[in-house]
Amino acid sequence: MNIRNQLLGLPRIVKRWLVLIMDAGLCIVSLWLSLYLRLGEFVSLSQNYNFIMVISLSLALPIFAASGLYRAVFRYSGWPALMTVVKAISIYGLLFMLIFTVYGIVGTPRTLGIIQPVILFLLIALSRAIAYYWLGGEYKRRIGSSARERILIYGAGSAGRQIAAALTNQRDVKVVGFLDDENSLIGQVLNGLTIYDPKHLTSVTKNLQVTLILLAIPSVSRRRRQEIINAIKIAGVLVRTLPSVTDIAKGRIALNDIKDLDIDDLLGRHPIEPDAVLMGQKITNKRVLVTGAGGSIGSELCRQIIRQSPSSLTLVDHSEYALYQIDEEIKSYCVKNDIDKINVNPILASVKDFGSIKSIFKEQRPDTVFHAAAYKHVHLVEANIIEGIRNNIFGTKNVAELSLEFGVSDFMLISTDKAVRPTNFMGATKRWAELIVQGISEKSKVKKLNQNFNAVRFGNVLGSSGSVVPLFKEQIKNGGPITITHPEVTRYFMSISEAASLVLQASSIAGDGEIFLLDMGSPVKIIDLARNMILLSGLTITNKISPSGDIEIEIIGLRAGEKLYEELLISDDVHKTIHPKILKAIEPSMSWNDLNESLKAINNLIIEGEVDSQKLKEVLFK
């Protein structure tokens, strides 16, 4: 154990030199064994075979280095590392065979050129496998869900006692004590476990060899919770949590209630409870239609809409699998809650297909429409401009015009902060979608139809298909590195459930032709989010100060069209609403006639194949 920890604690450059020296030794050993297998006796390499050893080392070590064998972290190695070994040995073996088998060296058996690379591969692969299982044990204990954890429970109240009891008979974990802020409890013994002072958190975790701290403080304030998490982050221990006090009230705490920290804990956000009246005002007993119902935002909208008892919910998506998933989930919710009056209609269709969408509106006659269907990944739209325009611009035009034609009372477009002074095609298409909604609103007002067409604009939602959080979790799980496009990239963040809740509430306070902004809080540096996730996983960051850290953060460069900073406002004209988290922006718009002419120009350029032309860019980004 001590030898392993000492090896893991060595600087990275020292560990690489150790591996290189070991591989050099394996080259010599493989050569010695090969000669034995060929000649039937052990021979001394210091006599007639010195030159073979020199050639072997001269070929092997540079090829191994160039192939990346010394960039791999052994304790995280697996199948990809083995493939690197195969590639390196194949190149080496080919050259070695050309010299000793094809060309031939006087006094050297030709079969040596075949036997030695095979033995060298077996030795190198075996060395990596041993390192993986031996050195990787420490990492697996610290981050693996099935590891033998030594646990401190933060909170000696009811929740903490219940979860300690639930963990008593678990073979893979051991509760070694409690932490609690209550002075009268510190030093006391609860069910045979000492209650420690959180002020001495670092020394307690070190002395008790704690690998996991479990937060059992469901009723504590968000601010205090954040202070506790920051203290644990300094201690460098993995953190998990129990559900909220509301969830606990529904039944006894179980082992499977333990979960990773909420994203709000990582961001330090303070979400407020939704207004029940605003949540249901445009939904309860209404016929509701959601486009992009299988997507990240669309599916969460559907989950929250069904709880507000609409008369019907129509789910529209062009992805069969995504539509199937949300349809099954919504219907399962209805069965569990004995709801049989809500008509749930899953419909497979693309918003680009005007005829299909018109048939849906004609049959379903929705009162409220949430238009969430969009291509939202910046780099994908950048590489597929025509489809981005057709879906995000003309798809929005189809749904908005049909909403006007079929008397939809309330239409809400789900927009994005990337629509503000866009530098990429995705942002530009979403800004045009906003202009379309404003233009349709103008037509509605002219005709005095009493229909509301609005948009809501917000930043990144964590937990969505494009979120960095699941990506970072996977990268941490695989031993890193975490990839960041730029150290200064800053984004606004909000949990997906909070975003959907605020969208529904915004629909209730909307007038007509308005663009709403969700209060996203303070912007967050992506690199800070990555650091927090590493530290709260109980791991350390690899940097100049700590070259032997667990996870490295790698800067890979900005992608095409990506901004360093995102904005939520085009103009500075913003007003408060009755909801503290929802603002209203007064943004520039276009008359419907001018807008229609521009849309025709965009469509003509696409038809003419001018997708990469300067003309199209000038129209889209004007």
Long-range contacts (C-beta under 8 A, 24 or more apart in sequence): 4-134, 4-135, 4-137, 4-138, 5-138, 7-135, 8-75, 8-135, 8-138, 8-548, 9-548, 10-548, 11-547, 11-548, 12-542, 12-547, 12-548, 13-547, 15-548, 16-70, 19-69, 19-70, 19-74, 20-61, 20-64, 20-65, 20-70, 22-127, 23-60, 23-61, 23-64, 23-69, 23-124, 23-127, 24-57, 24-60, 24-61, 26-120, 26-123, 26-124, 26-127, 27-53, 27-56, 27-57, 27-60, 27-61, 27-120, 28-53, 28-56, 28-57, 29-123, 30-116, 30-119, 30-120, 30-123, 31-56, 31-116, 33-119, 34-112, 34-115, 34-116, 34-119, 35-109, 35-112, 37-115, 37-119, 38-109, 38-111, 38-112, 38-115, 39-109, 48-107, 49-108, 51-105, 52-100, 52-105, 52-108, 52-112, 55-96, 55-99, 56-96, 56-116, 59-92, 59-95, 59-96, 60-92, 60-120, 63-88, 63-91, 63-92, 63-95, 64-88, 64-92, 67-91, 73-479, 73-480, 74-128, 74-131, 74-132, 74-135, 74-136, 75-131, 75-132, 75-135, 75-136, 75-138, 75-139, 75-479, 76-132, 76-136, 76-139, 76-478, 76-479, 76-480, 77-128, 77-131, 77-132, 77-136, 78-132, 81-128, 81-132, 82-125, 82-128, 85-121, 85-124, 85-125, 85-128, 86-121, 89-117, 89-120, 89-121, 89-124, 92-117, 92-120, 93-117, 93-118, 93-120, 93-121, 139-479, 139-550, 141-211, 142-211, 142-238, 142-538, 142-539, 143-238, 143-476, 143-477, 143-537, 143-538, 143-539, 146-172, 147-172, 147-211, 148-172, 148-173, 148-174, 149-173, 149-174, 149-211, 149-212, 149-238, 150-174, 150-176, 150-208, 150-209, 150-210, 150-211, 150-212, 151-175, 151-176, 151-210, 151-211, 151-212, 151-213, 151-214, 152-176, 152-177, 152-178, 152-179, 152-196, 152-204, 152-205, 152-208, 152-210, 152-212, 152-213, 152-214, 152-237, 153-177, 153-178, 153-179, 153-213, 153-214, 153-216, 154-178, 154-179, 154-180, 154-198, 154-213, 154-214, 154-215, 154-216, 154-217, 154-228, 154-232, 155-179, 155-180, 155-215, 155-216, 155-217, 155-220, 156-180, 156-182, 156-185, 156-190, 156-195, 157-216, 157-217, 159-216, 159-217, 159-218, 159-242, 159-248, 159-253, 160-216, 160-217, 161-190, 161-191, 162-252, 162-253, 163-214, 163-216, 163-242, 163-253, 163-255, 163-257, 163-258, 164-190, 164-191, 164-193, 165-191, 166-253, 166-254, 166-255, 167-255, 170-255, 173-212, 176-208, 176-210, 177-204, 177-208, 179-204, 179-213, 198-228, 198-231, 201-231, 201-232, 201-234, 201-235, 202-234, 202-235, 205-235, 205-237, 210-237, 211-237, 211-238, 211-538, 212-237, 212-238, 212-239, 212-240, 212-538, 213-237, 213-238, 213-239, 213-240, 214-239, 214-240, 214-241, 214-242, 214-258, 215-239, 215-240, 215-241, 215-242, 215-261, 216-242, 218-242, 218-243, 218-244, 218-245, 218-247, 218-248, 219-245, 222-264, 222-270, 223-270, 225-265, 226-265, 226-268, 229-261, 229-265, 229-536, 232-536, 233-532, 233-535, 233-536, 236-535, 236-538, 236-539, 236-540, 237-538, 238-536, 238-537, 238-538, 238-539, 239-536, 239-538, 241-265, 260-473, 261-536, 262-495, 263-462, 263-463, 263-469, 263-493, 263-495, 264-495, 264-498, 266-469, 266-529, 266-532, 266-533, 266-536, 267-462, 267-493, 267-521, 267-524, 267-529, 269-493, 269-494, 269-495, 269-498, 269-521, 270-521, 271-495, 271-498, 272-580, 272-581, 274-501, 274-502, 274-504, 274-505, 275-505, 275-579, 277-508, 278-504, 278-505, 278-508, 278-509, 278-579, 279-304, 279-308, 279-501, 279-504, 279-505, 279-508, 280-308, 280-309, 281-507, 281-508, 282-367, 282-368, 282-409, 282-410, 282-504, 282-507, 282-508, 283-308, 283-309, 283-310, 283-368, 283-504, 284-308, 284-309, 284-310, 285-309, 285-310, 285-311, 286-310, 286-311, 286-367, 286-368, 286-409, 287-311, 287-312, 287-314, 287-364, 287-365, 287-366, 287-367, 287-368, 288-312, 288-313, 288-314, 288-366, 288-367, 288-368, 288-369, 288-370, 289-313, 289-314, 289-316, 289-360, 289-361, 289-364, 289-366, 289-368, 289-369, 289-370, 290-314, 290-315, 290-316, 290-369, 290-370, 290-372, 291-316, 291-317, 291-351, 291-369, 291-370, 291-371, 291-372, 291-373, 291-399, 292-316, 292-317, 292-351, 292-371, 292-372, 292-373, 292-374, 292-414, 293-317, 293-322, 293-323, 293-326, 293-346, 293-372, 294-319, 294-321, 294-322, 294-323, 294-324, 294-325, 294-326, 295-322, 295-372, 295-373, 295-374, 295-464, 295-465, 296-461, 296-463, 296-464, 296-465, 296-466, 296-467, 296-496, 297-372, 297-414, 297-461, 297-464, 297-496, 297-499, 297-500, 297-503, 298-326, 298-370, 298-372, 298-373, 298-414, 299-325, 299-326, 299-329, 300-496, 300-497, 300-499, 300-500, 301-370, 301-372, 301-500, 301-503, 301-504, 302-326, 302-330, 303-329, 303-330, 303-333, 303-500, 304-497, 304-500, 304-501, 304-504, 305-370, 305-504, 306-330, 306-333, 306-334, 306-339, 306-342, 306-344, 308-504, 309-339, 309-342, 310-342, 310-368, 311-341, 311-342, 311-343, 312-342, 312-343, 312-344, 312-345, 312-364, 313-342, 313-343, 313-344, 313-345, 314-345, 314-347, 314-360, 314-364, 314-366, 315-344, 315-345, 315-346, 315-347, 316-347, 316-349, 316-351, 316-357, 316-360, 316-373, 317-348, 317-349, 317-373, 318-348, 318-349, 318-350, 318-351, 318-373, 320-348, 323-347, 323-348, 350-391, 350-395, 351-391, 351-395, 351-396, 351-398, 351-399, 352-390, 352-391, 352-394, 352-395, 352-398, 353-398, 354-398, 354-402, 357-398, 357-399, 357-402, 358-402, 361-402, 361-403, 361-405, 361-406, 361-408, 362-406, 365-406, 365-407, 366-403, 366-406, 366-408, 367-408, 367-409, 367-410, 368-408, 368-409, 368-410, 368-411, 368-412, 368-507, 369-399, 369-403, 369-408, 369-410, 369-411, 369-412, 370-412, 370-414, 370-503, 370-507, 371-396, 371-399, 371-400, 371-411, 371-412, 371-413, 371-414, 372-414, 373-399, 374-414, 374-430, 374-433, 375-426, 375-429, 376-416, 376-426, 376-466, 377-426, 377-466, 378-418, 378-424, 378-426, 378-427, 378-559, 378-560, 378-561, 378-562, 379-559, 379-560, 379-561, 379-562, 381-424, 381-425, 381-426, 381-429, 382-424, 382-425, 382-426, 382-559, 382-560, 382-561, 385-425, 385-611, 385-612, 385-616, 386-606, 386-611, 388-425, 388-426, 388-429, 389-425, 389-429, 389-602, 389-606, 389-620, 390-606, 391-429, 392-426, 392-429, 392-430, 392-432, 392-433, 393-429, 393-432, 393-433, 393-436, 393-599, 393-602, 394-599, 394-603, 396-432, 396-433, 396-436, 396-437, 397-436, 397-599, 400-436, 400-437, 400-440, 400-453, 401-440, 403-440, 403-451, 403-453, 404-440, 404-443, 404-444, 404-449, 404-451, 404-453, 407-449, 407-451, 408-451, 409-450, 409-451, 409-452, 410-451, 410-452, 410-454, 410-507, 410-510, 411-437, 411-440, 411-451, 411-452, 411-453, 411-454, 412-454, 412-455, 412-456, 412-503, 412-506, 412-507, 412-510, 413-437, 413-453, 413-454, 413-455, 413-456, 414-455, 414-456, 414-503, 415-455, 415-456, 415-457, 415-458, 415-515, 416-457, 416-458, 416-459, 417-457, 417-458, 417-459, 417-492, 417-520, 417-566, 417-567, 417-568, 418-563, 418-566, 419-457, 420-457, 420-566, 420-567, 420-568, 420-569, 420-570, 421-567, 421-570, 422-621, 423-561, 423-562, 423-563, 424-560, 424-561, 424-562, 424-563, 425-561, 425-620, 426-561, 427-561, 428-620, 428-621, 429-620, 432-599, 432-602, 432-620, 434-515, 434-587, 435-589, 435-590, 435-595, 436-595, 436-599, 437-513, 438-513, 438-515, 438-587, 438-589, 438-590, 439-589, 439-590, 439-591, 439-592, 439-595, 439-596, 440-592, 441-512, 441-513, 442-513, 442-589, 442-591, 442-592, 443-592, 444-512, 445-512, 445-513, 451-512, 452-510, 452-511, 452-512, 453-512, 453-513, 454-506, 454-507, 454-510, 454-511, 454-512, 454-513, 454-514, 454-515, 454-516, 455-514, 455-515, 455-516, 456-502, 456-503, 456-506, 456-507, 456-515, 456-516, 456-517, 456-518, 457-515, 457-516, 457-517, 457-518, 457-568, 457-585, 458-492, 458-494, 458-499, 458-502, 458-517, 458-518, 458-520, 458-568, 459-491, 459-492, 459-493, 459-494, 459-520, 459-566, 459-568, 460-491, 460-492, 460-493, 460-494, 460-566, 461-493, 461-494, 461-495, 461-496, 461-499, 462-493, 462-494, 462-495, 462-496, 463-495, 463-496, 464-496, 468-526, 468-529, 468-530, 469-529, 469-533, 472-529, 472-530, 472-533, 473-533, 475-551, 476-533, 476-534, 476-537, 476-539, 476-551, 479-550, 479-551, 480-542, 480-550, 480-551, 480-552, 480-553, 480-554, 481-542, 481-551, 481-552, 481-553, 481-554, 482-530, 482-533, 482-534, 482-551, 482-552, 482-553, 482-554, 483-554, 483-556, 484-526, 484-527, 484-530, 484-553, 484-554, 484-555, 484-556, 485-526, 485-555, 485-556, 485-557, 485-558, 485-559, 485-562, 486-555, 486-557, 486-558, 486-564, 487-525, 487-527, 487-555, 488-525, 488-564, 489-525, 489-526, 489-527, 489-558, 489-562, 489-564, 489-565, 490-523, 490-524, 490-525, 490-526, 490-564, 490-565, 490-566, 491-523, 491-524, 491-526, 491-566, 492-520, 492-521, 492-523, 492-524, 492-566, 492-568, 493-520, 493-521, 493-524, 493-529, 494-518, 494-520, 494-521, 502-579, 502-581, 502-582, 505-579, 505-582, 506-579, 506-582, 509-577, 509-578, 509-579, 509-582, 513-589, 514-584, 514-585, 515-584, 515-585, 515-587, 516-577, 516-582, 516-583, 516-584, 516-585, 517-568, 517-569, 517-574, 517-582, 517-583, 517-584, 517-585, 518-581, 518-582, 518-583, 519-580, 519-581, 519-582, 519-583, 520-568, 523-565, 523-566, 527-553
